[in-house]
């Protein structure tokens, strides 16, 4: 299995801009049309350049796409976990009282398609005092594992648990960036969850509190405005015109041209 980071000559934490720059530099070097050989050497050189170019293109295709890159990064970690030459999972399972072993077991199970088992270990380990994956794992690895857990909660329609994890990850990213190229995907999942799914699990008042909480996170202004617009809708439905007016004004301050605001202003009795 080729290491695409080595192919492009970049570090695993490289930014999307670094990926593109490395690809362009190497593509110029290996492009078949730039081969300076002649005769048989020309054909041989062209074949080698063509093979190198195909590998570069594949590396770029994967590493330039946040979703594909995340899956690829997980495959690298999976390969590293399997190089020990013994039953690592059995070793970890034999230590149920050790929070570090259980944190590593969560990651191992996620990497090997054992999502139900990972959820079970994760939830059981919450009984440990202040159990957090980042206490026992490298921060980036812990955050990726937490994201996977949130995804699994979403699949099981456990919206509140998914929300809590996504929110914590966004706060952690603001404190010290680790997701980098993948953060836009995290923000999108969170926005979709908050605006289209979370309401199914909460009463309007509690949902409004979560919308307010989400609007206070370090996310794009448009996302925060959408949360406040949604809160305004909920408040109007509950006949809280004053509260709705406040939420909608704050949404407008963030994103004046946000779709749907004008209609809500009129319902709340606000002059546009």
C-alpha positions as CSV (number, residue, x, y, z in Angstrom):
1,X,0.0,0.0,0.0
2,X,1.5,3.3,-1.1
3,X,1.7,6.1,1.4
4,X,0.2,9.0,-0.5
5,X,1.8,11.5,1.8
6,X,5.2,10.1,0.9
7,X,4.2,10.2,-2.8
8,X,3.6,13.9,-2.6
9,X,6.5,14.5,-0.2
10,X,4.3,16.1,2.5
11,X,3.5,15.6,6.2
12,X,0.3,14.0,7.3
13,X,-0.8,17.3,8.8
14,X,-0.3,19.2,5.6
15,X,-3.0,21.7,4.6
16,X,-5.2,21.4,1.5
17,X,-3.1,24.2,0.0
18,X,0.1,22.2,0.7
19,X,-1.4,19.1,-1.0
20,X,-2.2,21.2,-4.1
21,X,1.2,22.9,-4.2
22,X,3.1,19.6,-3.9
23,X,1.0,18.0,-6.6
24,X,1.5,20.8,-9.1
25,X,5.3,20.8,-8.4
26,X,5.6,17.0,-8.9
27,X,3.2,16.9,-11.9
28,X,5.5,19.3,-13.8
29,X,8.4,17.1,-13.0
30,X,6.8,13.7,-14.0
31,X,4.5,14.7,-16.8
32,X,5.2,12.3,-19.7
33,X,5.2,15.1,-22.3
34,X,8.2,16.7,-20.5
35,X,10.5,13.6,-20.9
36,X,13.7,14.6,-22.6
37,X,14.9,11.1,-23.6
38,X,15.1,9.8,-27.1
39,X,14.5,6.4,-28.9
40,X,14.2,3.4,-26.6
41,X,15.1,5.5,-23.6
42,X,12.3,7.9,-24.6
43,X,9.7,5.1,-24.6
44,X,11.0,3.7,-21.3
45,X,11.2,7.1,-19.7
46,X,7.7,7.9,-20.9
47,X,6.3,4.7,-19.4
48,X,8.0,5.4,-16.1
49,X,6.7,9.0,-16.1
50,X,3.3,7.9,-17.0
51,X,3.2,5.4,-14.0
52,X,4.5,8.1,-11.7
53,X,1.9,10.6,-13.0
54,X,-0.9,8.1,-12.4
55,X,0.3,7.5,-8.8
56,X,0.5,11.3,-8.3
57,X,-3.0,11.8,-9.6
58,X,-4.4,9.0,-7.4
59,X,-2.6,10.5,-4.3
60,X,-4.0,14.0,-5.2
61,X,-7.5,12.6,-5.8
62,X,-7.6,11.1,-2.3
63,X,-5.8,13.8,-0.3
64,X,-7.5,16.7,-1.9
65,X,-10.9,15.4,-0.9
66,X,-11.6,15.8,2.9
67,X,-13.9,12.7,3.2
68,X,-11.5,10.5,1.1
69,X,-8.5,11.8,3.0
70,X,-10.1,11.0,6.4
71,X,-10.9,7.5,5.3
72,X,-7.4,7.1,4.0
73,X,-5.9,8.4,7.2
74,X,-7.9,5.9,9.1
75,X,-6.6,3.1,6.9
76,X,-3.0,4.1,7.7
77,X,-3.8,4.0,11.4
78,X,-5.5,0.6,11.0
79,X,-2.4,-0.8,9.2
80,X,-0.2,0.5,12.0
81,X,-2.4,-1.1,14.6
82,X,-2.1,-4.5,12.8
83,X,1.7,-4.5,12.7
84,X,2.2,-5.7,16.2
85,X,2.0,-9.4,15.3
86,X,-0.3,-10.4,18.1
87,X,-4.0,-10.1,19.0
88,X,-4.0,-6.5,20.0
89,X,-7.8,-6.4,20.5
90,X,-7.8,-9.3,22.9
91,X,-4.9,-7.7,24.8
92,X,-7.0,-4.5,25.2
93,X,-10.2,-6.3,26.1
94,X,-8.4,-8.2,28.9
95,X,-8.0,-4.8,30.7
96,X,-11.6,-3.6,31.3
97,X,-10.5,-1.6,34.4
98,X,-7.8,0.4,32.6
99,X,-9.2,3.5,30.9
100,X,-6.3,4.0,28.6
101,X,-6.7,0.4,27.2
102,X,-10.4,1.0,26.8
103,X,-9.8,4.3,24.9
104,X,-7.5,2.4,22.6
105,X,-10.0,-0.4,22.2
106,X,-12.6,2.2,21.1
107,X,-10.3,3.3,18.3
108,X,-9.3,-0.2,17.3
109,X,-12.9,-1.3,17.0
110,X,-13.8,1.8,14.9
111,X,-10.9,1.2,12.6
112,X,-12.0,-2.4,12.1
113,X,-15.7,-1.9,11.4
114,X,-16.8,-3.0,14.9
115,X,-19.0,0.1,15.5
116,X,-21.5,-1.5,17.8
117,X,-18.6,-2.8,20.0
118,X,-16.9,0.6,19.9
119,X,-20.1,2.3,21.1
120,X,-20.5,-0.3,23.9
121,X,-16.9,0.2,25.1
122,X,-17.2,4.0,24.8
123,X,-20.4,4.1,26.9
124,X,-19.2,1.6,29.5
125,X,-16.0,3.6,29.9
126,X,-18.0,6.7,30.8
127,X,-18.1,5.2,34.3
128,X,-14.4,6.0,34.7
129,X,-13.9,9.4,36.4
130,X,-13.5,12.1,33.8
131,X,-13.2,9.6,30.9
132,X,-12.2,11.5,27.7
133,X,-10.4,9.9,24.8
134,X,-8.0,12.9,24.5
135,X,-6.6,12.0,27.9
136,X,-5.2,8.7,26.6
137,X,-4.7,9.3,22.9
138,X,-3.0,11.8,20.6
139,X,-5.4,14.7,20.3
140,X,-6.0,14.4,16.6
141,X,-6.7,10.7,16.9
142,X,-9.0,11.2,19.8
143,X,-11.0,13.9,18.0
144,X,-11.3,11.7,14.9
145,X,-12.6,8.8,17.0
146,X,-15.1,11.1,18.8
147,X,-16.3,12.2,15.4
148,X,-16.8,8.6,14.4
149,X,-18.8,7.9,17.6
150,X,-21.0,11.0,16.8
151,X,-21.6,9.6,13.3
152,X,-22.7,6.3,14.8
153,X,-25.0,8.0,17.3
154,X,-26.6,9.8,14.3
155,X,-27.1,6.5,12.5
156,X,-28.9,5.3,15.6
157,X,-31.0,8.5,15.8
158,X,-29.5,9.4,19.1
159,X,-29.4,13.0,18.2
160,X,-28.7,14.5,21.6
161,X,-25.6,12.4,22.2
162,X,-24.4,13.2,18.7
163,X,-25.0,16.9,19.3
164,X,-23.0,16.9,22.5
165,X,-20.0,15.3,20.9
166,X,-20.0,17.5,17.8
167,X,-20.3,20.6,20.0
168,X,-17.3,19.5,22.2
169,X,-15.2,18.8,19.0
170,X,-16.0,22.3,17.7
171,X,-14.9,23.8,21.0
172,X,-11.7,21.7,21.0
173,X,-10.9,22.7,17.4
174,X,-11.3,26.4,18.3
175,X,-8.8,25.9,21.2
176,X,-6.2,24.0,19.2
177,X,-6.9,23.1,15.5
178,X,-6.5,19.4,14.7
179,X,-9.2,18.7,12.1
180,X,-7.8,21.4,9.8
181,X,-8.7,20.2,6.2
182,X,-11.7,18.2,7.7
183,X,-13.3,20.9,9.8
184,X,-15.6,22.1,7.1
185,X,-17.1,18.6,7.0
186,X,-17.5,18.6,10.8
187,X,-19.3,21.9,10.7
188,X,-21.6,20.7,8.0
189,X,-22.6,17.6,9.9
190,X,-23.2,19.7,13.0
191,X,-25.3,22.3,11.1
192,X,-27.4,19.6,9.5
193,X,-28.0,17.8,12.8
194,X,-29.0,21.0,14.6
195,X,-31.3,22.3,11.9
196,X,-33.0,19.1,10.7
197,X,-32.7,16.4,13.3
198,X,-32.2,17.6,16.8
199,X,-35.7,19.1,17.1
200,X,-37.1,15.6,16.9
201,X,-35.6,14.7,20.3
202,X,-36.4,17.9,22.3
203,X,-39.2,20.0,23.4
204,X,-39.3,23.5,21.9
205,X,-37.8,25.3,24.9
206,X,-34.9,22.9,25.2
207,X,-34.4,23.0,21.4
208,X,-34.2,26.8,21.6
209,X,-31.6,26.5,24.3
210,X,-29.5,24.2,22.0
211,X,-29.9,26.6,19.1
212,X,-28.7,29.5,21.2
213,X,-25.7,27.4,22.4
214,X,-24.8,26.4,18.8
215,X,-25.0,30.1,17.8
216,X,-22.3,30.9,20.3
217,X,-19.8,28.5,18.9
218,X,-16.8,29.5,16.6
219,X,-18.5,28.6,13.4
220,X,-19.1,30.6,10.1
221,X,-21.4,33.6,10.5
222,X,-23.9,32.1,8.2
223,X,-24.2,28.9,10.3
224,X,-24.7,30.9,13.5
225,X,-27.3,33.1,11.8
226,X,-29.2,30.1,10.6
227,X,-29.3,28.8,14.2
228,X,-30.7,32.1,15.4
229,X,-33.3,32.2,12.6
230,X,-34.4,28.8,13.6
231,X,-34.7,29.9,17.2
232,X,-36.8,32.8,16.1
233,X,-39.1,30.5,14.3
234,X,-39.5,28.4,17.5
235,X,-40.2,31.4,19.6
236,X,-42.8,32.7,17.2
237,X,-44.5,29.4,17.3
238,X,-44.5,29.7,21.1
239,X,-46.0,33.2,20.8
240,X,-42.8,34.8,22.2
241,X,-42.7,37.8,19.8
242,X,-40.2,39.7,21.9
243,X,-37.8,36.8,22.1
244,X,-38.2,36.1,18.4
245,X,-37.5,39.7,17.6
246,X,-34.2,39.5,19.5
247,X,-33.1,36.3,17.9
248,X,-34.0,37.5,14.4
249,X,-32.2,40.8,14.9
250,X,-29.0,39.0,15.9
251,X,-29.3,36.7,12.9
252,X,-29.6,39.7,10.7
253,X,-26.5,41.3,12.2
254,X,-24.6,38.2,11.3
255,X,-26.1,37.6,7.8
256,X,-28.4,40.4,6.7
257,X,-29.4,38.6,3.5
258,X,-30.2,35.3,5.1
259,X,-33.1,33.6,3.3
260,X,-36.4,33.7,5.1
261,X,-35.6,36.5,7.5
262,X,-37.9,39.1,6.0
263,X,-41.0,36.8,6.3
264,X,-40.1,36.1,9.9
265,X,-39.5,39.8,10.7
266,X,-43.1,40.5,9.5
267,X,-44.5,37.7,11.6
268,X,-42.6,39.1,14.6
269,X,-43.8,42.7,13.9
270,X,-40.3,44.0,13.0
271,X,-39.9,46.6,10.4
272,X,-37.4,45.3,7.7
